Structures are given as structure tokens and as C-alpha cells.
Amino acid sequence: MSKITLKILGSGREVGRAATAVGDGETFVLMDYGVNFSDNDEPQLPQHIRPTAVKAVAISHAHLDHIGAAPFLYISSQIPILMTSITRELAEIMIKDFLKLSGYYLPFEQVDLDTMIDNTIEIDYGKEYRFSDFVIKFINAGHIPGSGMILTEFNDTKVLYTGDVNTIDTYLVEGASTVGVSADVLVIEGTYGNSVHPPREEIVDEFLESVKEVVESGGNVLIPSFSLGRSQELMSIFAEKMPEAHVFYDGMVRRITEIMISHPEFINKYEALTKAANNFKAVRNSSERRRIVKGEGNIIISSAGMLKGGPAQYYLKKLSGSKKNAVFLVSYQAPGTPGRNLLEYGSVEEEGKKISARLQWFDFSSHAGMDGLLKLAADLKGLKKIVLVHSDEAVGIQFKQRLEEIVGEGNVYFPTNGETLTFEF
């Protein structure tokens, strides 16, 4: 009989702040250590775990809600931390920017990030890595370039942690699959566990048609977008479908695009991304921004995706007052963010002035919907238990019922932060 313990340090009945530890109750592998933000926009870290109890950290990908708190572990420790080569580069610039914007609230500094990077082991998909009594393997997660599902074997028990996962092919990454993979326990995200995304081809067609309508009538299109992943996907789409368009990209999008181009092995349609970088214009200063907003028929891809900061705020201010322009949102808009307020009230504040520009939202999600998530679970061999994380409570309660159809009632867990689960097989 084997026994295994999971500690839910973050993402328990919430989206973001991912952190799950797997081990024997005394020593662990820590899978992700991210942040989310309070209503006051202050970063919130996962629950604490003693660094001396962690044999290795495994990072699924470079979004802050999965890696933003990781340097905190390196204030007084030098734990091996596993991630793909592109994730290491992306994580470093993402956390540097995080420190610049939120450093006042954070319990770690640049020196701790440097220590984390110095202890990074760059891994390859499908290769096994041993730490103490743990064996760790990464499998493509299909979320962003370099993202991985983490398979940990301990005490003859296998735990598959999906991190953020997507099962469809996109311009940036091939979709994830668990065909041929075996695991006793599945720790699965449930961000969209109660909904099914429209076919990607339909979203792309609708999006391009809407963009063409605006630019052909002389308007400018602002696309606030996540700098890591979403922006590069849109650039690739434009490069393949609208190569003559006047596309500009701004903010952190520039540096992240450069990193992706330096890692062709992680990019699905690499030629489209390089074509985008060569054909489209990176915006580098305020004078260029002023010239762009005065022009006609321009398409601007800019961070931040929820309009919480970045050059997108400048473009919104300059372009939103004209009916011939458009603001197309392509990212998840968290409650309370300017982007969410824009969708709900037509202004970035509840009582603010409504924008005149055309406003639309397009479902370019990089997370699997309910159908894709259920297939990942159903395709796993030997699955006995499922732990549901990274899901709002209302969504997770519905999704839990669907997961029970795969492993049976009583074998699906939807824990809160701080819960410890122990399974014996």
C-alpha cells in the first residue's frame, strides 16, 4: 500500500495563486508558487511552506499567478527549480516587472529572484528528473510556449498536475493531450469548468472581420492584450491573414516576442510569428504613440490586457472618444479591473464617462473549456482520484459533478486553501 499527501497552498476555490505540494507529509515537490491580487490590487501570496521541506520546485509556466511568489522561497534557500528554457527567460522578465510595479508589497527582492534563476534547471518535455525519492516529468500543456503539465512519481504513486492547460492547437502552441499517460491522482485546473469555448476558427474569423470593418472605414483598433501569449498569437494571426495591415505592438509585448523568436522549438507556427515581428512595428517611445493615434487604419496591440496599466491606458484615452475607432478586448477581464468595468458599464469606472468607440470582446482563451478538461481526465490511464483547483467556487461545484462521472462520486475533491489531502492506494 502506498500513501501520498497533497497540500493546497493556493488556487483552492479561487483562480490564480497556484501552489500545490505533493509528498509524504514531511518532504515535498512544490508545483507552482504564484500570486493573485486583492480588491485593492495588492499581491497575495500562497500559504507558507518550509523551504527545508521542499526537495524541488516545478514551475508549469511563466504567468505571475503561477510563478510570481517563487522568489520568496529563495531568501534563505537554494532549492532546485525546474522549468523549460523559455519559461526561465520569460519568468525573469515577468518577475522583474512585477517587482518594479508591486515591490513595496512583496516580501522578496531582486537578489532573491537572482538566486532563484541561479538554481534553475532547464528541463525537456518527456525526460525524467530525479530528486530524492521523487521523479518529475513535464508534458506539453498547450497553454503558452514552454508551459508544462507536471507528472510527479512518489511511493509508486503518480500525480499529474495540469497547471493551466489547453487542448486545442493555436498559432503559438500545440494542444495538450493525456493519451498514453497514466496517473493515480489528477490535480486539474477548472477555470472554465462550466463552459465550452466556441471553435477557435469561428472566433478568428469574427475577430478579423470586425477589425477589417473598422480599419477600412478609417478607424483605429486598440487591442489591450496580455503581453505573454495572447499578443503573440494575435500578431501571428495578422501576419498570416492580414499581412499588409498596419499593426503596432507596444509595452512588454516587444521583449517577450523577442524571447519567443529565440526559442523556435516551443512555437507551433514559427514562421507566422517571425513574419509578424519582421512586418509589424514595435513602438518604442511616446512620440511614436502620438503619431499612431493621429493616423488612420492602425491596429495597436498593447499591454495591459485588463487595462490596469501599460501603454494601453494611453491609447484608450486618445482613441475611445471617436465612434470610428474600436476597442477589442481579447483577454479574461477580472472583476473590478478597468477592462471588466468597460465591458459591464461602457467605462473604465462604474460612474465614469462611457466611451464612444466600438467595443467588443472575443473569446481567445488559452484555457481548455469543460469539454477539453473532461477529455484530459477521461484519457488518463489508472486514474483514481481528482483534485480540482484554480476555479471559482460556483464554477467548481458544477465541474466537480461532471468529473465524478469519470472516477465516481466521492473521488473528486474541491479543497480550500490550507487543506491537506492524504490518499492511500
C-alpha positions as CSV (number, residue, x, y, z in Angstrom):
1,M,0.0,0.0,0.0
2,S,1.3,3.5,-0.9
3,K,0.4,6.8,0.7
4,I,0.7,10.3,-0.7
5,T,-0.1,13.8,0.7
6,L,-1.2,16.9,-1.2
7,K,-1.1,20.4,0.4
8,I,-3.2,23.0,-1.2
9,L,-1.3,26.3,-0.6
10,G,-3.1,28.3,-3.3
11,S,-5.8,28.1,-6.0
12,G,-8.2,26.5,-3.6
13,R,-11.6,27.6,-4.7
14,E,-10.1,30.6,-6.4
15,V,-8.5,31.4,-9.7
16,G,-4.8,32.2,-9.6
17,R,-2.2,32.0,-6.7
18,A,-1.4,28.4,-7.9
19,A,0.6,26.3,-5.4
20,T,0.3,22.6,-4.7
21,A,2.8,20.5,-2.8
22,V,2.9,16.7,-3.2
23,G,4.9,14.3,-1.0
24,D,4.8,12.2,2.2
25,G,3.8,14.9,4.7
26,E,7.4,15.7,5.6
27,T,9.1,16.3,2.2
28,F,7.5,17.6,-0.9
29,V,7.8,18.7,-4.5
30,L,6.2,22.1,-4.9
31,M,4.2,22.6,-8.1
32,D,4.0,26.4,-8.8
33,Y,4.0,29.3,-6.4
34,G,2.1,32.2,-7.8
35,V,0.2,35.3,-6.8
36,N,-3.2,36.9,-7.2
37,F,-4.4,40.3,-6.3
38,S,-6.7,41.7,-3.7
39,D,-9.6,44.2,-4.4
40,N,-7.0,46.9,-3.6
41,D,-4.7,45.5,-6.3
42,E,-2.2,44.3,-3.6
43,P,-0.4,41.0,-4.4
44,Q,-1.4,38.0,-2.3
45,L,1.0,35.1,-1.9
46,P,0.1,31.4,-1.3
47,Q,0.3,29.9,2.2
48,H,3.8,29.3,3.5
49,I,5.7,26.1,3.2
50,R,9.1,25.5,4.9
51,P,11.8,25.6,2.2
52,T,13.7,22.9,4.0
53,A,10.8,20.6,3.4
54,V,10.8,21.2,-0.4
55,K,13.1,18.9,-2.4
56,A,12.3,20.6,-5.7
57,V,10.1,23.3,-7.2
58,A,8.4,22.6,-10.5
59,I,7.0,25.6,-12.5
60,S,4.3,25.0,-15.0
61,H,4.7,28.3,-16.9
62,A,5.7,32.0,-16.6
63,H,2.4,33.7,-15.8
64,L,2.6,35.5,-12.5
65,D,-0.3,33.6,-11.0
66,H,1.9,30.5,-11.2
67,I,5.4,31.9,-10.6
68,G,5.0,35.3,-9.0
69,A,5.8,34.3,-5.4
70,A,8.6,31.8,-6.2
71,P,11.5,34.1,-5.3
72,F,10.2,34.2,-1.7
73,L,11.4,30.6,-1.4
74,Y,15.0,31.7,-2.1
75,I,15.5,34.3,0.6
76,S,17.4,31.7,2.6
77,S,17.4,28.5,0.5
78,Q,18.8,27.2,-2.8
79,I,16.2,24.6,-3.8
80,P,16.4,23.2,-7.4
81,I,13.7,24.7,-9.5
82,L,12.6,23.1,-12.7
83,M,11.1,24.8,-15.8
84,T,11.6,24.9,-19.5
85,S,14.3,27.1,-21.0
86,I,11.8,29.6,-22.4
87,T,9.9,29.7,-19.1
88,R,13.2,30.7,-17.3
89,E,13.7,33.7,-19.6
90,L,10.1,34.7,-19.5
91,A,9.8,34.3,-15.7
92,E,12.8,36.5,-15.1
93,I,11.4,39.5,-17.0
94,M,7.9,39.0,-15.7
95,I,9.0,39.0,-12.1
96,K,11.4,41.9,-12.7
97,D,8.4,43.9,-13.9
98,F,6.3,42.7,-11.0
99,L,9.0,43.9,-8.6
100,K,9.0,47.3,-10.3
101,L,5.3,47.7,-10.1
102,S,4.5,46.0,-6.7
103,G,7.8,45.7,-4.9
104,Y,6.6,47.8,-2.0
105,Y,4.1,45.0,-1.1
106,L,6.4,42.0,-1.7
107,P,8.5,40.1,0.9
108,F,11.3,39.4,-1.6
109,E,13.7,41.5,-3.7
110,Q,15.7,41.3,-6.9
111,V,18.5,39.4,-5.2
112,D,16.1,36.6,-4.3
113,L,14.9,36.4,-7.9
114,D,18.6,36.2,-9.0
115,T,19.1,33.3,-6.5
116,M,16.0,31.5,-8.0
117,I,17.3,31.9,-11.5
118,D,20.8,30.6,-10.5
119,N,19.1,27.5,-9.1
120,T,17.0,26.8,-12.2
121,I,17.3,23.5,-14.0
122,E,16.1,23.8,-17.6
123,I,14.1,20.7,-18.5
124,D,13.0,19.0,-21.7
125,Y,9.5,17.6,-22.3
126,G,9.2,13.9,-21.7
127,K,12.5,13.5,-19.8
128,E,12.6,12.2,-16.2
129,Y,14.4,14.1,-13.4
130,R,15.0,12.6,-10.0
131,F,15.2,14.5,-6.7
132,S,15.5,12.4,-3.6
133,D,12.6,9.9,-3.8
134,F,10.7,12.0,-6.4
135,V,10.7,11.5,-10.2
136,I,9.4,14.5,-12.2
137,K,8.5,14.7,-15.9
138,F,7.0,17.6,-17.9
139,I,4.4,17.1,-20.6
140,N,3.3,19.9,-23.0
141,A,0.3,21.8,-21.5
142,G,-0.7,23.8,-24.6
143,H,-1.3,27.0,-22.7
144,I,1.6,29.2,-23.7
145,P,5.0,28.4,-25.2
146,G,7.0,26.4,-22.7
147,S,4.1,25.5,-20.4
148,G,4.0,22.0,-19.0
149,M,1.8,19.6,-17.1
150,I,3.9,18.2,-14.2
151,L,3.9,14.4,-13.6
152,T,5.4,13.5,-10.2
153,E,6.0,9.9,-9.1
154,F,6.5,9.1,-5.5
155,N,5.9,6.0,-3.4
156,D,4.8,4.1,-6.5
157,T,2.0,6.7,-7.0
158,K,1.8,9.2,-9.9
159,V,0.3,12.7,-9.6
160,L,-0.4,14.7,-12.7
161,Y,-0.7,18.5,-12.2
162,T,-2.1,20.2,-15.2
163,G,-1.3,23.8,-14.3
164,D,-3.1,26.0,-16.9
165,V,-3.9,23.7,-19.8
166,N,-5.4,24.0,-23.3
167,T,-6.3,21.1,-25.6
168,I,-6.6,22.9,-28.9
169,D,-3.9,23.8,-31.4
170,T,-3.2,27.6,-31.6
171,Y,-0.7,29.6,-33.6
172,L,1.6,29.6,-30.6
173,V,1.3,26.0,-29.2
174,E,0.0,22.6,-29.9
175,G,-2.8,21.4,-27.7
176,A,-2.2,19.2,-24.6
177,S,-3.1,15.5,-24.5
178,T,-3.0,12.8,-21.9
179,V,-3.4,9.9,-24.3
180,G,-0.9,7.2,-23.2
181,V,-0.2,8.9,-19.9
182,S,-1.0,7.1,-16.6
183,A,-1.6,8.7,-13.2
184,D,-3.3,7.8,-9.9
185,V,-4.2,11.4,-9.0
186,L,-5.1,14.3,-11.3
187,V,-4.8,17.8,-10.0
188,I,-6.7,19.7,-12.6
189,E,-7.5,23.4,-13.2
190,G,-11.1,24.3,-13.6
191,T,-11.1,28.0,-14.8
192,Y,-13.7,27.3,-17.4
193,G,-15.1,24.1,-15.9
194,N,-18.7,25.0,-16.6
195,S,-18.5,26.4,-20.1
196,V,-17.4,25.4,-23.6
197,H,-15.4,27.8,-25.8
198,P,-16.6,28.5,-29.4
199,P,-14.5,26.9,-32.1
200,R,-11.2,28.9,-32.5
201,E,-11.7,29.2,-36.2
202,E,-15.0,31.0,-35.7
203,I,-13.5,33.4,-33.2
204,V,-10.6,34.2,-35.5
205,D,-12.9,34.8,-38.5
206,E,-15.3,37.1,-36.4
207,F,-12.3,39.0,-35.0
208,L,-10.7,39.6,-38.3
209,E,-14.0,40.7,-39.9
210,S,-14.6,43.2,-37.1
211,V,-11.0,44.6,-37.4
212,K,-11.4,45.0,-41.2
213,E,-14.7,46.9,-40.8
214,V,-13.0,49.4,-38.5
215,V,-9.8,50.0,-40.4
216,E,-11.4,50.1,-43.8
217,S,-13.6,52.9,-42.6
218,G,-10.5,54.9,-41.4
219,G,-10.7,54.0,-37.8
220,N,-8.0,52.7,-35.4
221,V,-8.3,49.5,-33.4
222,L,-6.9,49.2,-29.9
223,I,-6.4,45.6,-28.7
224,P,-5.4,45.6,-25.0
225,S,-3.8,42.2,-24.6
226,F,-1.8,40.1,-22.2
227,S,1.9,40.7,-23.1
228,L,2.8,37.0,-22.6
229,G,1.0,34.7,-25.1
230,R,-2.2,36.4,-26.3
231,S,-0.4,39.3,-28.0
232,Q,2.0,37.0,-30.0
233,E,-1.0,34.8,-31.0
234,L,-2.8,37.8,-32.4
235,M,0.3,39.1,-34.2
236,S,0.7,35.7,-35.8
237,I,-2.9,35.7,-36.9
238,F,-2.5,39.1,-38.5
239,A,0.8,38.1,-40.2
240,E,-0.9,35.1,-41.9
241,K,-4.4,36.5,-42.5
242,M,-3.8,40.3,-42.9
243,P,-0.1,40.7,-43.7
244,E,-0.5,44.2,-45.2
245,A,-2.2,45.6,-42.1
246,H,-0.7,48.5,-40.2
247,V,0.0,46.6,-36.9
248,F,1.8,48.1,-34.0
249,Y,2.8,46.4,-30.8
250,D,3.7,48.1,-27.5
251,G,4.7,47.5,-23.9
252,M,6.2,44.3,-22.6
253,V,5.0,42.6,-25.8
254,R,8.2,43.7,-27.5
255,R,10.7,41.9,-25.3
256,I,8.5,38.8,-24.9
257,T,8.2,38.5,-28.6
258,E,11.9,38.6,-29.0
259,I,12.3,35.8,-26.4
260,M,9.7,33.6,-28.2
261,I,11.5,34.1,-31.5
262,S,14.7,32.9,-29.9
263,H,13.0,29.6,-29.0
264,P,11.5,28.2,-32.2
265,E,11.3,24.7,-30.6
266,F,8.3,25.9,-28.5
267,I,6.4,27.7,-31.2
268,N,3.7,25.9,-33.2
269,K,3.6,28.3,-36.3
270,Y,7.0,29.8,-36.0
271,E,7.1,31.3,-39.5
272,A,3.9,33.3,-38.7
273,L,5.5,34.8,-35.6
274,T,8.7,35.7,-37.3
275,K,6.8,37.3,-40.1
276,A,4.8,39.3,-37.6
277,A,8.0,40.6,-35.9
278,N,9.5,41.5,-39.3
279,N,6.5,43.1,-40.9
280,F,4.9,44.9,-37.9
281,K,6.2,47.8,-35.9
282,A,7.4,47.7,-32.3
283,V,6.5,51.0,-30.6
284,R,9.4,52.3,-28.6
285,N,8.6,55.9,-27.4
286,S,5.8,58.4,-26.7
287,S,6.4,60.3,-30.0
288,E,5.6,57.2,-32.0
289,R,2.4,56.6,-29.9
290,R,1.3,60.2,-30.6
291,R,1.8,59.6,-34.3
292,I,-0.1,56.3,-34.3
293,V,-3.2,57.7,-32.6
294,K,-3.4,60.5,-35.1
295,G,-3.3,58.1,-38.0
296,E,-6.0,56.1,-39.7
297,G,-6.4,52.3,-40.2
298,N,-3.9,51.4,-37.5
299,I,-4.1,48.2,-35.3
300,I,-2.5,48.5,-31.9
301,I,-1.7,45.5,-29.7
302,S,-0.7,46.7,-26.3
303,S,-0.3,45.6,-22.7
304,A,-2.0,45.6,-20.3
305,G,-4.8,43.1,-21.2
306,M,-7.1,44.2,-18.4
307,L,-6.2,47.9,-18.9
308,K,-4.7,48.0,-15.4
309,G,-1.5,49.7,-16.7
310,G,0.8,49.9,-19.6
311,P,0.6,51.9,-22.8
312,A,-3.0,50.6,-23.4
313,Q,-4.3,53.2,-21.0
314,Y,-2.8,56.0,-23.1
315,Y,-4.2,54.6,-26.3
316,L,-7.7,54.1,-24.7
317,K,-7.7,57.8,-23.6
318,K,-6.8,59.0,-27.1
319,L,-8.9,56.7,-29.2
320,S,-12.1,55.9,-27.2
321,G,-13.8,59.3,-27.8
322,S,-14.4,58.6,-31.5
323,K,-17.1,56.3,-32.9
324,K,-15.0,55.4,-35.9
325,N,-12.4,53.7,-33.6
326,A,-12.8,50.4,-31.7
327,V,-11.6,48.8,-28.5
328,F,-11.5,45.0,-28.9
329,L,-10.9,43.0,-25.7
330,V,-9.3,39.6,-26.2
331,S,-8.4,38.6,-22.6
332,Y,-10.1,37.5,-19.5
333,Q,-11.3,40.6,-17.5
334,A,-11.1,40.0,-13.8
335,P,-13.8,41.6,-11.6
336,G,-13.0,45.2,-10.6
337,T,-10.4,45.8,-13.3
338,P,-10.8,48.7,-15.8
339,G,-11.4,46.1,-18.6
340,R,-14.2,44.4,-16.7
341,N,-15.8,47.8,-15.9
342,L,-15.5,48.7,-19.6
343,L,-17.4,45.6,-20.6
344,E,-20.1,46.0,-17.9
345,Y,-20.6,49.7,-17.8
346,G,-19.1,51.0,-21.0
347,S,-16.5,53.0,-19.0
348,V,-13.4,52.1,-17.0
349,E,-15.1,53.2,-13.8
350,E,-18.7,52.4,-12.8
351,E,-19.8,56.0,-12.9
352,G,-17.3,57.1,-15.5
353,K,-17.9,58.6,-18.9
354,K,-18.9,56.0,-21.4
355,I,-16.6,55.5,-24.4
356,S,-17.8,56.3,-27.9
357,A,-15.6,53.8,-29.7
358,R,-17.0,50.4,-30.8
359,L,-16.5,47.9,-28.0
360,Q,-16.3,44.1,-28.4
361,W,-14.9,41.1,-26.5
362,F,-13.6,38.0,-28.2
363,D,-13.0,34.6,-26.6
364,F,-9.4,33.9,-27.3
365,S,-8.9,31.9,-24.1
366,S,-5.7,29.9,-23.6
367,H,-7.5,27.6,-21.1
368,A,-9.4,24.5,-22.0
369,G,-13.2,24.6,-21.7
370,M,-15.2,21.9,-19.9
371,D,-15.1,19.6,-22.8
372,G,-11.3,19.6,-23.2
373,L,-10.8,19.3,-19.4
374,L,-13.1,16.3,-19.2
375,K,-11.3,14.6,-22.1
376,L,-7.9,15.1,-20.4
377,A,-9.3,13.3,-17.3
378,A,-11.0,10.6,-19.2
379,D,-7.9,9.8,-21.3
380,L,-5.7,9.2,-18.3
381,K,-4.9,5.6,-17.5
382,G,-5.4,4.3,-14.0
383,L,-7.0,7.4,-12.6
384,K,-8.4,7.0,-9.1
385,K,-8.7,10.5,-7.6
386,I,-9.2,14.0,-8.9
387,V,-8.4,17.2,-7.1
388,L,-9.9,20.4,-8.6
389,V,-8.1,23.7,-8.2
390,H,-7.9,27.1,-9.9
391,S,-11.6,27.5,-10.1
392,D,-14.2,29.9,-8.7
393,E,-16.4,28.2,-6.2
394,A,-19.7,28.3,-8.3
395,V,-17.9,27.0,-11.4
396,G,-16.0,24.3,-9.5
397,I,-19.1,22.9,-7.8
398,Q,-20.7,22.3,-11.2
399,F,-17.5,20.9,-12.7
400,K,-16.9,18.6,-9.8
401,Q,-20.2,16.8,-10.6
402,R,-19.0,16.2,-14.2
403,L,-15.7,14.9,-13.0
404,E,-17.4,12.4,-10.7
405,E,-18.8,10.8,-13.9
406,I,-15.3,9.7,-14.7
407,V,-13.9,8.5,-11.3
408,G,-17.1,8.1,-9.3
409,E,-18.8,10.0,-6.5
410,G,-16.6,10.6,-3.5
411,N,-13.4,10.5,-5.6
412,V,-13.3,14.2,-6.6
413,Y,-12.1,16.8,-4.2
414,F,-12.6,20.6,-4.4
415,P,-10.4,21.8,-1.5
416,T,-9.9,25.3,0.0
417,N,-6.5,26.8,0.6
418,G,-4.8,25.2,3.6
419,E,-6.4,21.8,3.2
420,T,-4.2,18.7,3.3
421,L,-5.4,15.6,1.4
422,T,-3.9,12.1,2.0
423,F,-4.6,9.2,-0.3
424,E,-3.8,5.5,0.2
425,F,-3.7,3.1,-2.7
